[in-house]
Amino acid sequence: MQLILKPDPADKTPNRFVVLSDGVQVGRIFDRVPGASAARNANWCWTIAGKYCRDCGLGVGGDAATREDAIAAFRKTWDEHAT
C-alpha cells in the first residue's frame, strides 16, 4: 500500500509531516522539540494511529536518528501491522 509523506497542514512548524494512505491521515513523522525527553540521538519521532494498526491498542510509534530512519521504521511497522 502506498504511503505519502507531506507537510502537516495543521502545524506550520518546520519538519512536521503527516503520513497518508489513500488520502487518509494514518500517522505522523516529526522532529523533536529541542530538550524533549528522548533516547540519545533520537531526533525524530514517528507514530501510527491505533485504528490503523491491528494489535497496537492506542497506536504505536518510536524514535529515530534521522527522518529517513523514521520513514523506514514507520514503513516496516505499517507493513507488519496495518489493518
PANU-188212 format. One record per residue: residue number from 0; residue in one letter; x, z, y of N, C-alpha, C, O in turn. Coordinates in nm, 4 decimals, decimal comma, padded with zeros to 6 digits, always signed. Each point is the difference from the previous one (the first is absolute). Last residue first. Layout:
REM residues N
NUM_a_X_Z_Y_X_Z_Y_X_Z_Y_X_Z_Y .
...
This chain:
REM residues 83
82_t_-00,3937_+00,9272_-00,2346_-00,1288_-00,0196_-00,0671_-00,0558_-00,1361_+00,0336_-00,1081_-00,0357_-00,0469 .
81_a_+00,6414_+00,2335_+00,0158_-00,1104_-00,0500_+00,0850_-00,1258_-00,0232_-00,0818_+00,0052_-00,0445_-00,1147 .
80_h_+00,4546_+00,2031_-00,0345_-00,1166_+00,0881_+00,0124_-00,1187_-00,0555_+00,0779_-00,1033_+00,0664_+00,0088 .
79_e_+00,5508_-00,2851_-00,1142_-00,0233_+00,0920_-00,1116_-00,1344_+00,0701_+00,0056_-00,0558_+00,0331_-00,1046 .
78_d_+00,2072_-00,3303_+00,4526_-00,0098_-00,0772_-00,1242_-00,0302_+00,0883_-00,1199_-00,0653_-00,0445_-00,0943 .
77_w_+00,1420_+00,2528_+00,5122_-00,1227_-00,0784_+00,0038_-00,0191_-00,0749_-00,1314_-00,1085_+00,0023_-00,0583 .
76_t_+00,5122_+00,2239_+00,1247_-00,1092_+00,0937_-00,0272_-00,1332_-00,0731_-00,0025_-00,0848_+00,0289_-00,0844 .
75_k_+00,4580_-00,2836_+00,2027_+00,0156_+00,0470_-00,1380_-00,1153_+00,0926_-00,0385_-00,0591_-00,0142_-00,1070 .
74_r_+00,0834_-00,1312_+00,5563_-00,0362_-00,1096_-00,0909_+00,0059_+00,0457_-00,1459_-00,0910_-00,0282_-00,0780 .
73_f_+00,2399_+00,3297_+00,4113_-00,1440_-00,0213_+00,0118_-00,0442_-00,1029_-00,1037_-00,0953_+00,0230_-00,0744 .
72_a_+00,5519_+00,0414_+00,1172_-00,0624_+00,1144_-00,0683_-00,1517_-00,0119_+00,0035_-00,0670_+00,0291_-00,0990 .
71_a_+00,3164_-00,3530_+00,3370_+00,0222_-00,0145_-00,1442_-00,0672_+00,1127_-00,0779_-00,0605_-00,0249_-00,1043 .
70_i_+00,0532_+00,0458_+00,5744_-00,0827_-00,1117_-00,0466_+00,0127_-00,0149_-00,1512_-00,0998_-00,0179_-00,0697 .
69_a_+00,3788_+00,3288_+00,2757_-00,1387_+00,0472_+00,0029_-00,0940_-00,1084_-00,0512_-00,0930_+00,0288_-00,0753 .
68_d_+00,5446_-00,1404_+00,1299_-00,0152_+00,0910_-00,1131_-00,1433_+00,0530_-00,0083_-00,0547_+00,0146_-00,1093 .
67_e_+00,1648_-00,2772_+00,4798_-00,0001_-00,0835_-00,1203_-00,0166_+00,0853_-00,1263_-00,0703_-00,0392_-00,0931 .
66_r_+00,1244_+00,2542_+00,5091_-00,1325_-00,0617_-00,0099_-00,0105_-00,0831_-00,1272_-00,1029_+00,0017_-00,0675 .
65_t_+00,4472_+00,3954_+00,0383_-00,0206_-00,1163_+00,0869_-00,1424_-00,0517_-00,0136_-00,0723_+00,0363_-00,0927 .
64_a_+00,2086_+00,3649_-00,1339_+00,1067_-00,0081_+00,0998_-00,0225_-00,1129_+00,0996_+00,0341_+00,0135_+00,1175 .
63_a_-00,4360_+00,2659_-00,3708_+00,0976_-00,1052_-00,0270_+00,1020_-00,0037_+00,1125_-00,0282_+00,0410_+00,1126 .
62_d_-00,4286_+00,2611_-00,3603_+00,0993_-00,0205_+00,1048_+00,0962_-00,1090_-00,0421_+00,0183_-00,0263_-00,1189 .
61_g_-00,5607_+00,1049_-00,0346_+00,1360_+00,0458_-00,0172_+00,0861_-00,0297_+00,1205_-00,0465_-00,0531_+00,1009 .
60_g_-00,4988_+00,0744_-00,3608_+00,0948_-00,0518_+00,0978_+00,1378_+00,0536_-00,0265_+00,0230_+00,0747_-00,0951 .
59_v_-00,6028_-00,0871_-00,0469_+00,1376_+00,0167_-00,0436_+00,0902_-00,0579_+00,1076_-00,0393_-00,0897_+00,0746 .
58_g_-00,5096_+00,2930_-00,1539_+00,0934_-00,1046_+00,0390_+00,1393_+00,0327_-00,0493_+00,0244_+00,1050_-00,0595 .
57_l_-00,4184_+00,1534_-00,0395_-00,0204_-00,0316_+00,1419_+00,0926_-00,1100_+00,0496_-00,0115_-00,0431_+00,1148 .
56_g_-00,0188_+00,0533_-00,6195_-00,0719_+00,1010_+00,0774_-00,0248_-00,0443_+00,1426_-00,0676_-00,0999_+00,0246 .
55_c_+00,2710_-00,1510_-00,4020_+00,0853_+00,0522_+00,1078_-00,0709_+00,1054_+00,0835_+00,0576_+00,0486_+00,0974 .
54_d_-00,2117_-00,3545_-00,4764_+00,0760_+00,1164_-00,0468_+00,0913_+00,0591_+00,1075_+00,0955_+00,0704_-00,0328 .
53_r_-00,2428_-00,5448_+00,1611_-00,0598_+00,0768_-00,1101_+00,0951_+00,1116_-00,0440_+00,1219_-00,0175_-00,0010 .
52_c_-00,1844_-00,2302_+00,4780_+00,1052_+00,0343_-00,0949_-00,0598_+00,0851_-00,1114_-00,0290_+00,1180_+00,0198 .
51_y_-00,1954_-00,2595_+00,3832_+00,0574_-00,1253_-00,0492_+00,1067_+00,0236_-00,1060_+00,0674_-00,0936_-00,0430 .
50_k_-00,2990_+00,4448_+00,2778_-00,1064_-00,0801_-00,0611_+00,0497_-00,1350_-00,0507_-00,0735_-00,0720_-00,0676 .
49_g_+00,3717_+00,3878_+00,2973_-00,0458_+00,0407_-00,1319_-00,1040_-00,0897_-00,0630_+00,0038_-00,0221_-00,1211 .
48_a_+00,3720_-00,1520_+00,4754_-00,1227_+00,0784_+00,0064_-00,0544_+00,0246_-00,1405_+00,0028_-00,0898_-00,0842 .
47_i_+00,5164_+00,0229_+00,2098_-00,1111_-00,0805_-00,0505_-00,1220_+00,0901_+00,0000_+00,0050_+00,1108_-00,0534 .
46_t_+00,5066_-00,1091_+00,3256_-00,1150_+00,0648_-00,0620_-00,0987_-00,1064_-00,0489_-00,0159_-00,1054_+00,0615 .
45_w_+00,5663_+00,2122_+00,1468_-00,1032_-00,0938_-00,0432_-00,1119_+00,0775_-00,0675_+00,0243_+00,1028_-00,0633 .
44_c_+00,4473_-00,0441_+00,4183_-00,1017_+00,0580_-00,0863_-00,0996_-00,1095_-00,0380_-00,0259_-00,0910_+00,0787 .
43_w_+00,5746_+00,1603_+00,1353_-00,1275_-00,0703_-00,0102_-00,0916_+00,0711_-00,0981_+00,0458_+00,0700_-00,0903 .
42_n_+00,4051_+00,0720_+00,1803_-00,0451_-00,0375_+00,1332_-00,1361_-00,0678_+00,0022_-00,0587_-00,0182_+00,1066 .
41_a_+00,3998_+00,3236_-00,4087_-00,1337_-00,0548_-00,0224_-00,0613_-00,0303_+00,1358_-00,0770_+00,0793_+00,0543 .
40_n_+00,5127_+00,1429_-00,1539_+00,0023_-00,1464_+00,0041_-00,1344_-00,0636_-00,0327_-00,0044_-00,1167_-00,0390 .
39_r_-00,0034_+00,6071_-00,0975_+00,1150_-00,0576_+00,0703_-00,0014_-00,1527_-00,0142_-00,0246_-00,0523_-00,1086 .
38_a_-00,4472_+00,2899_+00,0783_+00,1244_+00,0022_-00,0763_+00,1111_-00,0667_+00,0809_-00,0260_-00,0828_+00,0873 .
37_a_-00,3597_+00,2990_+00,1972_+00,0133_-00,1053_-00,1002_+00,1304_+00,0190_-00,0754_+00,0904_+00,0711_+00,0437 .
36_s_-00,4014_+00,1026_+00,4171_+00,0493_+00,0527_-00,1265_+00,0012_-00,1110_-00,1045_-00,1042_-00,0581_-00,0307 .
35_a_+00,1636_-00,0482_+00,5585_-00,1030_+00,0295_-00,0995_+00,0636_+00,0493_-00,1292_+00,1108_-00,0400_-00,0356 .
34_g_+00,1230_-00,1187_+00,4397_-00,0153_+00,1432_-00,0223_-00,1057_+00,0365_-00,1017_-00,0162_+00,1176_-00,0327 .
33_p_-00,0350_-00,5860_+00,2606_+00,1258_+00,0762_-00,0002_-00,0270_+00,1497_-00,0134_-00,0848_+00,0560_+00,0695 .
32_v_-00,2548_-00,3934_-00,2833_+00,0224_+00,0537_+00,1333_+00,1314_+00,0777_-00,0037_+00,0220_+00,0783_-00,0924 .
31_r_-00,1008_-00,4799_-00,2556_-00,0258_+00,1413_+00,0260_+00,0260_+00,0343_+00,1459_+00,0856_-00,0587_+00,0661 .
30_d_-00,2584_-00,4270_-00,2564_+00,1234_+00,0773_+00,0155_-00,0373_+00,1426_+00,0380_-00,1048_+00,0254_+00,0594 .
29_f_-00,2175_-00,3465_-00,3682_+00,0382_+00,0342_+00,1363_+00,1313_+00,0752_+00,0038_+00,0402_+00,0635_-00,0975 .
28_i_-00,4777_-00,3199_-00,2000_+00,1450_+00,0157_-00,0055_+00,0446_+00,0256_+00,1427_-00,0360_-00,0748_+00,0909 .
27_r_-00,4623_+00,0840_-00,4009_+00,0799_-00,0045_+00,1220_+00,1475_+00,0121_-00,0351_+00,0377_+00,0597_-00,1008 .
26_g_-00,5560_-00,2201_-00,1495_+00,1083_+00,0953_+00,0174_+00,0724_-00,0185_+00,1314_-00,0405_-00,0788_+00,0854 .
25_v_-00,3443_-00,1745_-00,2343_+00,0144_+00,0822_-00,1206_+00,1112_+00,1027_+00,0138_+00,0147_+00,0868_-00,0860 .
24_q_-00,3696_-00,4473_+00,3778_+00,1148_+00,0902_+00,0110_+00,0033_+00,0926_-00,1203_-00,0939_+00,0758_-00,0246 .
23_v_-00,1114_-00,5811_+00,0276_-00,0386_+00,1407_+00,0067_+00,1259_+00,0853_+00,0079_+00,0951_-00,0211_-00,0753 .
22_g_-00,1057_-00,4659_+00,0113_-00,0510_+00,0328_+00,1326_-00,0405_+00,1445_+00,0192_-00,0451_+00,0367_+00,1085 .
21_d_+00,2479_-00,2047_-00,5167_-00,1262_-00,0729_+00,0216_-00,0659_+00,0403_+00,1314_-00,1225_+00,0100_+00,0077 .
20_s_+00,4815_+00,2901_-00,0467_-00,0247_-00,0737_-00,1233_-00,1371_-00,0640_+00,0147_-00,1000_+00,0699_+00,0161 .
19_l_+00,5038_+00,1840_+00,3266_-00,1302_-00,0581_-00,0285_+00,0000_-00,0690_-00,1350_+00,0990_-00,0618_-00,0394 .
18_v_+00,1788_+00,4553_+00,3585_+00,0121_-00,0899_-00,1137_-00,1411_-00,0452_-00,0357_-00,0893_+00,0820_-00,0212 .
17_v_+00,3370_+00,1027_+00,5015_-00,1049_+00,0163_-00,0998_+00,0280_-00,1007_-00,1108_+00,0578_-00,1060_+00,0236 .
16_f_+00,2927_+00,3520_+00,3562_-00,0610_-00,1149_-00,0642_-00,1146_+00,0421_-00,0903_+00,0000_+00,1100_-00,0551 .
15_r_+00,3870_+00,0318_+00,4665_-00,1171_+00,0546_-00,0702_-00,0764_-00,1198_-00,0549_-00,0420_-00,0875_+00,0758 .
14_n_+00,4417_+00,0778_+00,2252_+00,0283_+00,0281_-00,1413_-00,1113_+00,0760_-00,0715_+00,0263_+00,0833_-00,0867 .
13_p_-00,0510_-00,0456_+00,6136_+00,0750_-00,0976_-00,0808_+00,0203_+00,0489_-00,1431_+00,0040_+00,1203_-00,0259 .
12_t_-00,4324_+00,0212_+00,3155_+00,1361_+00,0466_-00,0218_+00,0747_-00,1053_-00,0819_-00,0543_-00,0503_-00,0983 .
11_k_-00,4193_+00,0438_+00,2142_+00,0926_-00,0872_+00,0729_+00,1453_+00,0446_-00,0102_+00,0884_-00,0620_+00,0590 .
10_d_-00,5649_+00,1016_-00,3542_+00,1146_+00,0807_+00,0417_+00,1041_-00,0918_+00,0631_+00,0606_-00,0824_-00,0685 .
9_a_-00,4685_-00,0790_-00,1243_-00,0478_+00,1247_+00,0592_+00,1124_+00,0865_+00,0541_-00,0259_+00,1016_+00,0646 .
8_p_+00,0892_-00,5230_-00,3025_-00,0694_-00,0281_+00,1257_-00,0483_+00,1265_+00,0713_-00,0280_-00,0037_+00,1198 .
7_d_+00,4585_-00,0913_-00,4527_-00,1226_+00,0800_+00,0044_-00,0701_-00,0236_+00,1330_+00,0540_+00,0358_+00,1047 .
6_p_+00,2690_-00,4076_-00,3442_+00,0029_+00,1145_+00,0915_-00,1365_+00,0698_+00,0046_-00,1045_-00,0650_-00,0018 .
5_k_+00,2135_-00,1809_-00,4499_-00,0143_-00,0418_+00,1397_+00,0014_+00,1220_+00,0901_-00,0327_+00,1102_-00,0441 .
4_l_+00,0885_-00,3198_-00,5022_+00,0448_+00,1050_+00,0909_-00,0155_-00,0510_+00,1418_+00,0524_-00,1060_+00,0342 .
3_i_-00,2785_-00,0197_-00,5434_+00,0464_-00,0462_+00,1300_+00,0340_+00,1207_+00,0863_-00,0791_+00,0937_+00,0110 .
2_l_+00,0056_-00,2547_-00,5675_-00,0050_+00,1065_+00,0990_+00,0594_-00,0543_+00,1294_+00,0999_-00,0719_-00,0023 .
1_q_-00,3190_-00,1423_-00,4920_+00,0798_-00,0109_+00,1218_-00,0243_+00,1192_+00,0930_-00,1138_+00,0407_+00,0237 .
0_m_+00,0896_-00,0683_-00,5766_-00,0844_+00,0000_+00,1170_+00,0893_+00,0000_+00,1237_+00,0995_+00,0722_+00,0060 .
